[in-house]
Amino acid sequence: MLAMPVHASVVTVGDARFPAVLQDDSGRTLELKGAGLARYALFIRVYGAGLYGPQGVPAQGLLEQDERKRLEIEYFVDIEASDLARAADTILERQLEPALLQALAPRIDRLHDAYRPVRPGDRYVMEYLPGHGTELRLNGETLVTIEGRDFARAYFGIWLGDRPLSSSLRDALLGSGHGR
């Protein structure tokens, strides 16, 4: 499942670099759909993010479709694991109906329990593989795999949903903004 760059084309966001195309060990490729910068209080660069999906699948369809998708986030500042979980909870509560949030809560808690603090240069990868689940990796180490397409849709929605963490970051990830 380890994805490797297949050629030198790279998009740079802040200090983070995202290869335009990744290829896994089975020869399947993912293309960079978009990349953007997350900021706090407009001036503090928190992280650069890149969204990958299968070639030929529009970025705007990735959230709804049962397609492989990969979000890479490289951090520029220190963040505690509890702060990552708290921010995710805030967005999930804003986006999801209470019944769905309650149904997903045990899986959300499992993912949040796997979070580790990050330092500048650390990279989280969240990758959904149809039929397998959503893997969370930090600097290449798999921390947890969470089952369910419903979980993937809800959690990727933090960045890609109708009421995301940041509309400008969402638009950049979907290739329709200027988040660099």
N, C-alpha and C positions, 0 to 999 in steps of 0.2 A: 503494500500500500504506500510505500514511500514514493513520493513524487520527486522527480528530478527535472531540472531545466533541460530542454532539448536543443536550444540554441541561445545565442547571446542577447537577444532582444530583451531589455529589462525596462520596467517603469519604476522610477524613483519617486517616493512620496516622503517628504521630510528626509529622514535618514534611512528609511526602509526601502528595500529593493525587492521588486516582484517580477520574476521572469514572465514573459508574455505567454509562454506555453510550458506546461509541466507534463511529464510522462511517467506513468507508474511502471513497475517491473513487469506487468503483463502487456505493456505496449499501448495501453489506453492513454489518450491525451486529454488534458483539461486546458482551456484557454482562459487567460485573464479577461474577465468581463469589464472590470473597472477597479479603480483604486482611489482612495481618498484619505484625508487627514481628519482625525478627531481632535478637537480642541476643547479646552476648558476655559471659560471666561474670555473667549475670543483670542487671547494671546498665548496661552500655554498649549504647546503641542503635546498631546497625550500619547497618541499612537498613529501609525500608518496602517491601513487595512487594504487587503486585496481580495476580490471575490473571483473564484474560478468556477467554471462549469464546462460541460461537454461542448465540443465544437458543434456549431450548428444549432444550438439551443439558445434562444434569446435570454439575456440576463433577466428581463422583466418576468419571464415565466418560471425561473428557478424556484421561487418560494412556493408556488402552487403545485408544480409538477413533481412527480416521484423520480427525480433525476439526481445524479451525483452532484454535490455542490461542496465547495471548500472555501472557508473564510480564514485568511491568515491575518494575524494582528501582531505587529511588532511595536513594542513599547519604547517610549522615549523618557519615561519617568518611573519612579518607584510607585507601586500600588499594592496595597495589602489584599490578600485573598478575600477578606470579609467585605472590602469596598467593591471588589468586582461583583461579588454575589449580590450585594445591596443594590448596586446600579441595575443589574439584570432584573432583580425583583421589582424594582420601581417601574421599569418599562413593561415587563410582563403583566403587572397589575393594571397598567394603563391600556394595554392592547387586548387582553383576553377577557372573555366573559367569566364571571366568578365560577360557574360550574366547570368550565374547561380548566381554569387555573387550579381548582381543587383536584380535578382528576389527574392533572400532570404533576402536582406538587411532589409526590414521592420521587419521581424521576428528576425533577428540577433540583430537589434537595441532594440527590446523589451526584449530580453534576457539580453543584456548588460545593459540596464536601470535597470534591477532587481538586478544586482550584488551589493554586499555590501563589504566593506573592510573586510579583514580577519586578524586575530591575531593567534599566535601559539596555536594549539589545535583545531582551527575551522575546520569544515569538510563540504565541498560542496559535494552534491550528484546530479548527472545528470542521470536521468533514462528515457529511452524510453520505452513506453508501446504501442504496436501496436493498432491502432484504437483510441488512446487517445492523444498521443503526448509526448513531452520531458518535463519532470518536472525538475526544478532546485530547490534544497532545500539547505538551510544553517542551520546546526545544528538542523535538523529535521523540520524546518519551510519551507513550500512550498512558494517560491517567485514568480514563474511564470510557466505556462505550455504553450509550443509552439507547435502548430499543425504541422503535416506533417512528413512523412517518409523521404522526401528529406532533410528537415531541420536536422533531427537526423543524417542522413548519413553524411552530410556536417560537422556538429558540432563535432560529435564523431571522425570525420576524423582528427581533430586537434591533437589527440593523436594516432589514429590508422591508418591514411591514408598513402599514398605513400610518402608524403613529410611532415612528422609530426613535431611537436614541438621538439621532440628528438627521433632519431631512436633507441637508447638504451632503452629508456623508453617504446616506442612502442613494442619492442621485448620482454621486461619483462612483459608488460601487456598481450601480446599474449601468454605468457608462453614459449617463445623461447629464452629468454635472461637471464642475470644475474643482473637485475637492483636493487637488494637488497643491 
